[in-house]
Amino acid sequence: MWTQREVQLSGRSRGFHVITEEVVDALPELASVEVGLLHVFIRHTSASLTLNENASAAVLHDFRSWFDDAVPEDAPYWTHRAEGSEDMPAHVKSSLLGSSLFAPIAQGRLALGTWQGIYLCEHRDDAGPRTLTLTAWGEERPEA
C-alpha cells in the first residue's frame, strides 16, 4: 500500500517546532499500515526537518541558540543576501539538518522512541506557511 499527501503547516517564527501530531493527523492512512515507512519531505530551502527529543522545551531553545551561534547572520563572508541578512544562514542551516526524514511505521503508528518527535526547523524570523510531502508505504494491517 502506498499513499501520499501534501500538507501545509502554518507559518511559524524562527526556531524548532514539534510537528509530530500535525504529521500524523494529516495521514490517517497510517492506521492501516502493519509495517512500513513514512517519508517526510519539506519543499523549502530555508527550513528543514529533524527527529529529536520532544519532552523538554529547553531542547527546542538550545537547538535554536546553537544554530544561530554556529551560523551567524552578520558573517562578513556571506554574499547571497537576496532576501535579507537571514537568507544565506537559513539555507546553510537547512542543508546541515536536511530536507527529509524517515520514520518507521509499526502496527498503525509511528514507531518513534518514547521521547522522539518530528521537528520543523524554521530558520527565518517571519516565515510563511511551509509545505510538506508525506509518503507512507508498507504492508496493510490484517482485518480485525
C-alpha positions in Angstrom: 0.0 0.0 0.0 1.2 3.5 -0.9 -0.3 6.9 0.0 0.9 10.4 -0.4 -0.4 13.7 0.9 0.7 17.3 0.8 0.1 19.2 4.0 0.6 22.9 4.6 1.8 24.0 8.0 1.0 27.5 9.3 3.9 30.0 9.3 6.0 29.9 12.4 8.7 32.1 13.9 12.4 31.2 13.8 13.0 28.2 16.0 12.4 24.5 16.4 8.8 23.3 16.5 7.5 19.8 17.2 5.1 18.8 14.4 4.6 15.1 15.1 0.9 15.4 15.8 0.3 17.5 12.7 2.0 15.0 10.5 0.1 12.0 12.0 -3.2 13.9 11.8 -2.6 14.7 8.1 -2.1 11.0 7.2 -5.0 8.9 8.7 -3.9 6.0 6.4 -1.1 5.3 8.9 -3.6 3.4 11.0 -3.9 0.8 8.2 -0.2 0.0 8.0 1.1 -3.0 9.8 4.8 -2.4 9.0 6.2 0.3 6.8 7.9 3.6 6.4 6.9 7.2 6.4 9.0 9.7 4.4 8.5 13.4 5.3 9.9 16.0 2.8 9.8 19.8 3.2 9.6 21.7 0.0 11.6 24.7 1.1 15.3 25.7 1.2 15.2 27.9 4.4 13.5 25.4 6.7 14.4 21.8 7.5 13.4 18.7 9.4 14.9 16.6 12.1 14.0 14.0 14.7 14.8 14.7 18.3 13.6 15.0 21.9 10.1 16.3 22.2 9.8 16.3 26.0 11.6 19.5 27.0 11.0 23.0 25.6 14.6 23.7 26.7 15.9 21.4 23.9 14.0 23.5 21.3 15.5 26.6 22.7 19.0 25.2 22.9 18.8 24.0 19.3 18.0 27.5 18.1 20.7 29.0 20.3 23.4 26.7 18.9 22.4 27.0 15.3 22.1 30.8 15.5 25.6 31.0 17.0 27.2 28.4 14.7 25.7 30.1 11.5 25.7 33.8 12.3 23.7 36.3 10.2 26.3 39.0 10.3 29.3 37.0 9.0 31.4 39.0 6.5 31.7 36.1 4.1 28.0 36.0 3.1 27.5 37.3 -0.4 24.0 35.9 -1.1 21.6 38.4 0.7 18.8 38.5 -1.9 16.1 38.2 0.9 18.0 39.9 3.7 20.6 39.1 6.3 19.0 35.8 7.4 18.7 34.4 3.8 22.0 32.6 3.4 22.3 31.5 7.0 18.8 29.9 6.6 20.0 28.0 3.6 23.1 26.7 5.4 21.1 25.6 8.4 18.7 23.9 6.2 21.5 22.0 4.4 23.1 21.0 7.8 19.8 19.4 9.0 18.3 18.2 5.7 15.0 18.4 3.8 13.6 15.0 4.7 13.5 12.2 7.2 12.2 8.6 7.5 10.3 7.1 10.4 9.2 3.5 10.8 5.5 2.6 11.0 4.5 -0.4 13.2 1.0 -1.6 13.9 -0.7 1.5 12.6 1.5 4.1 14.4 4.8 5.8 14.1 7.4 3.7 15.9 9.3 6.6 17.4 11.2 6.4 20.7 9.5 7.5 23.8 11.0 11.0 23.7 11.3 11.5 20.0 9.4 13.9 17.9 9.5 15.4 14.4 10.7 18.9 14.3 10.1 21.7 11.8 13.3 23.7 11.9 12.3 27.2 10.9 15.4 29.3 10.0 13.6 32.6 9.2 12.2 35.1 11.6 8.8 35.5 9.9 8.3 32.6 7.6 5.1 31.9 5.7 3.4 28.6 5.5 5.6 25.5 4.9 4.6 22.6 2.7 5.4 19.0 3.5 5.0 16.0 1.2 4.2 12.9 3.3 4.7 9.5 1.7 3.8 6.3 3.5 4.1 2.7 2.3 4.1 -0.7 3.8 2.0 -3.8 4.4 -1.6 -3.3 5.3 -2.8 -4.4 8.7 -4.9 -7.6 8.7 -8.6 -7.0 9.1 -9.7 -7.4 12.8 
